[in-house]
Amino acid sequence: MAKTLIDIQNAWKVYDTGEIKVEAVRETSMAVTEGQFVAIRGASGSGKSTFMHLIGCLDTLTRGRYLFEDHEVSRLSRNELAALRNRRIGFVFQSFNLLARTTIRDNVAMPLAYQGVRLRERRRRAEELLVDIGLGDRLEHHPNQLSGGQQQRVAIARALVTDPVVLLADEPTGNLDTVRGGQIMALFSELNRDKGLTIIMVTHEAEVAAHASRQVEFRDGRIISDVVN
């Protein structure tokens, strides 16, 4: 039986501006087991991205309980949360977030610097990943010398270089055309199928969500459906 990696129970996230309270996530519970490929769907303002930030420890619950690998997230110190994000969770964003003046090899290697890994080993691991995703001949290129799809592949390699247990992707095909978006989804499917990587992806596109083995739909801060394909 697969191990539960993420377990969120009765989660609420309320933003209090002083004049109004916005309930971005309301009484929401979800568990994710190792090896699942989950798509979180919903319209703009449905709460799906807020929920992703909570999963990734980029934001904190107003109330409720969050267990990550059986550790209660609310009890972790700031340093422990930073270590969890850096070592256990990989992040992929719509806008790539690559450093323009840095080679793609060093872009990918950068997270390892925060772990104290030596430069030679950082670059070796980055090169290995870039070869795996078909960019081994572009190591010294800069992001502006690559297509959008290639830049997103670099961003995925950077997310994977720390060997995370879960990959979080927020609208990973949002800035790509249909062909390049399909290539990214094929890569995700390969990582999940062949490497057993747990992936949680936010998307508003039904065609993109269809690549996942489980689809969770948000509306008004709540999960309204949770279907395993």
JOCOR-V938825 format. One record per residue. N is the residue number from 1. SS is DSSP state (a for helix, b for strand, c for the rest). PSI is psi in whole degrees, -180 to 180 (none if undefined). OMEGA is omega as a letter, one per 40 degrees, with the letter a starting at -180 (NA if undefined). Layout:
n = <N & N>
ss = <SS & SS>
psi = <PSI & PSI>
omega = <OMEGA & OMEGA>
This chain:
n = <1 & 2 & 3 & 4 & 5 & 6 & 7 & 8 & 9 & 10 & 11 & 12 & 13 & 14 & 15 & 16 & 17 & 18 & 19 & 20 & 21 & 22 & 23 & 24 & 25 & 26 & 27 & 28 & 29 & 30 & 31 & 32 & 33 & 34 & 35 & 36 & 37 & 38 & 39 & 40 & 41 & 42 & 43 & 44 & 45 & 46 & 47 & 48 & 49 & 50 & 51 & 52 & 53 & 54 & 55 & 56 & 57 & 58 & 59 & 60 & 61 & 62 & 63 & 64 & 65 & 66 & 67 & 68 & 69 & 70 & 71 & 72 & 73 & 74 & 75 & 76 & 77 & 78 & 79 & 80 & 81 & 82 & 83 & 84 & 85 & 86 & 87 & 88 & 89 & 90 & 91 & 92 & 93 & 94 & 95 & 96 & 97 & 98 & 99 & 100 & 101 & 102 & 103 & 104 & 105 & 106 & 107 & 108 & 109 & 110 & 111 & 112 & 113 & 114 & 115 & 116 & 117 & 118 & 119 & 120 & 121 & 122 & 123 & 124 & 125 & 126 & 127 & 128 & 129 & 130 & 131 & 132 & 133 & 134 & 135 & 136 & 137 & 138 & 139 & 140 & 141 & 142 & 143 & 144 & 145 & 146 & 147 & 148 & 149 & 150 & 151 & 152 & 153 & 154 & 155 & 156 & 157 & 158 & 159 & 160 & 161 & 162 & 163 & 164 & 165 & 166 & 167 & 168 & 169 & 170 & 171 & 172 & 173 & 174 & 175 & 176 & 177 & 178 & 179 & 180 & 181 & 182 & 183 & 184 & 185 & 186 & 187 & 188 & 189 & 190 & 191 & 192 & 193 & 194 & 195 & 196 & 197 & 198 & 199 & 200 & 201 & 202 & 203 & 204 & 205 & 206 & 207 & 208 & 209 & 210 & 211 & 212 & 213 & 214 & 215 & 216 & 217 & 218 & 219 & 220 & 221 & 222 & 223 & 224 & 225 & 226 & 227 & 228 & 229>
ss = <c & c & c & b & b & b & b & b & b & b & b & b & b & b & b & b & c & c & c & c & b & b & b & b & b & b & b & b & b & b & b & b & b & c & c & c & b & b & b & b & b & c & c & c & c & c & c & a & a & a & a & a & a & a & a & c & c & c & c & c & c & c & b & b & b & b & b & b & c & c & b & b & a & a & a & c & c & a & a & a & a & a & a & a & a & a & a & c & b & b & b & b & b & c & c & c & c & c & c & c & c & c & b & a & a & a & a & a & a & a & a & a & a & c & c & c & c & c & a & a & a & a & a & a & a & a & a & a & a & a & a & a & c & c & c & a & a & a & c & c & c & b & a & a & a & c & c & a & a & a & a & a & a & a & a & a & a & a & a & a & c & c & c & c & c & b & b & b & b & b & c & c & c & c & c & c & c & a & a & a & a & a & a & a & a & a & a & a & a & a & a & a & a & a & a & c & c & b & b & b & b & b & b & c & c & a & a & a & a & c & c & c & c & b & b & b & b & b & b & c & c & b & b & b & b & b & b & b & c>
psi = <133 & 144 & 140 & 121 & -43 & 130 & 106 & 127 & 123 & 52 & 137 & 139 & 113 & 127 & 121 & 108 & -2 & -41 & -28 & 148 & 127 & 118 & 89 & -36 & 134 & 130 & 56 & 132 & 139 & 139 & 142 & 127 & 160 & 136 & -2 & 152 & 105 & 131 & 128 & 116 & 163 & 157 & 169 & 132 & 6 & -16 & -2 & -41 & -37 & -43 & -39 & -42 & -35 & -44 & -41 & 6 & 29 & -12 & 166 & 151 & 143 & -42 & 164 & -172 & 138 & 118 & 125 & 116 & 44 & 6 & 130 & 114 & -37 & -19 & -3 & 144 & 170 & -43 & -38 & -37 & -42 & -42 & -39 & -47 & -39 & -31 & -26 & -18 & 132 & 139 & 134 & 127 & 163 & -36 & 10 & -49 & 41 & 151 & 119 & -35 & 13 & 140 & 158 & -31 & -45 & -26 & -46 & -38 & -20 & -44 & -28 & -22 & -34 & -13 & 0 & 17 & 138 & 152 & -47 & -43 & -38 & -48 & -36 & -46 & -38 & -45 & -41 & -44 & -42 & -35 & -43 & -33 & 12 & 19 & 27 & -20 & 9 & 20 & -38 & 4 & 158 & 159 & -37 & -5 & 5 & 158 & 169 & -41 & -39 & -39 & -38 & -34 & -40 & -44 & -37 & -43 & -41 & -38 & -27 & -14 & -24 & 4 & 57 & 162 & -17 & 141 & 123 & 126 & 120 & 105 & 57 & -17 & 9 & -30 & 15 & 154 & 177 & -42 & -50 & -35 & -40 & -35 & -40 & -41 & -34 & -38 & -44 & -46 & -39 & -44 & -39 & -45 & -47 & -32 & -12 & 19 & 133 & 128 & 132 & 121 & 131 & 132 & 153 & 1 & 124 & -37 & -36 & -45 & -28 & -17 & -21 & 158 & -8 & 133 & 125 & 126 & 133 & 147 & 129 & 39 & 2 & 156 & 124 & -16 & 151 & 103 & 130 & 125 & none>
omega = <a & a & i & a & a & i & a & a & i & a & i & i & a & i & a & a & a & i & a & i & i & i & a & i & a & i & a & i & i & i & i & i & a & i & i & i & a & i & i & a & i & i & i & a & a & a & a & a & i & i & i & i & i & i & a & a & i & i & a & i & i & i & a & a & i & i & i & a & i & i & i & a & a & a & a & i & i & i & i & i & i & i & i & a & a & a & a & a & i & a & i & a & a & a & i & i & i & i & a & a & a & i & a & i & a & i & a & a & a & a & a & i & i & i & i & i & a & a & a & a & i & a & i & a & i & i & i & i & a & i & a & a & i & i & a & i & a & a & a & i & i & a & a & i & a & i & i & i & i & i & i & i & i & i & i & i & i & i & a & a & i & a & a & i & i & i & i & a & a & a & a & i & a & a & a & i & a & a & a & i & i & i & i & i & i & i & i & a & i & i & i & a & a & a & a & a & i & a & i & a & i & i & i & a & a & a & i & a & a & i & a & i & i & i & i & a & i & i & i & i & a & i & i & i & a & a & i & a & NA>
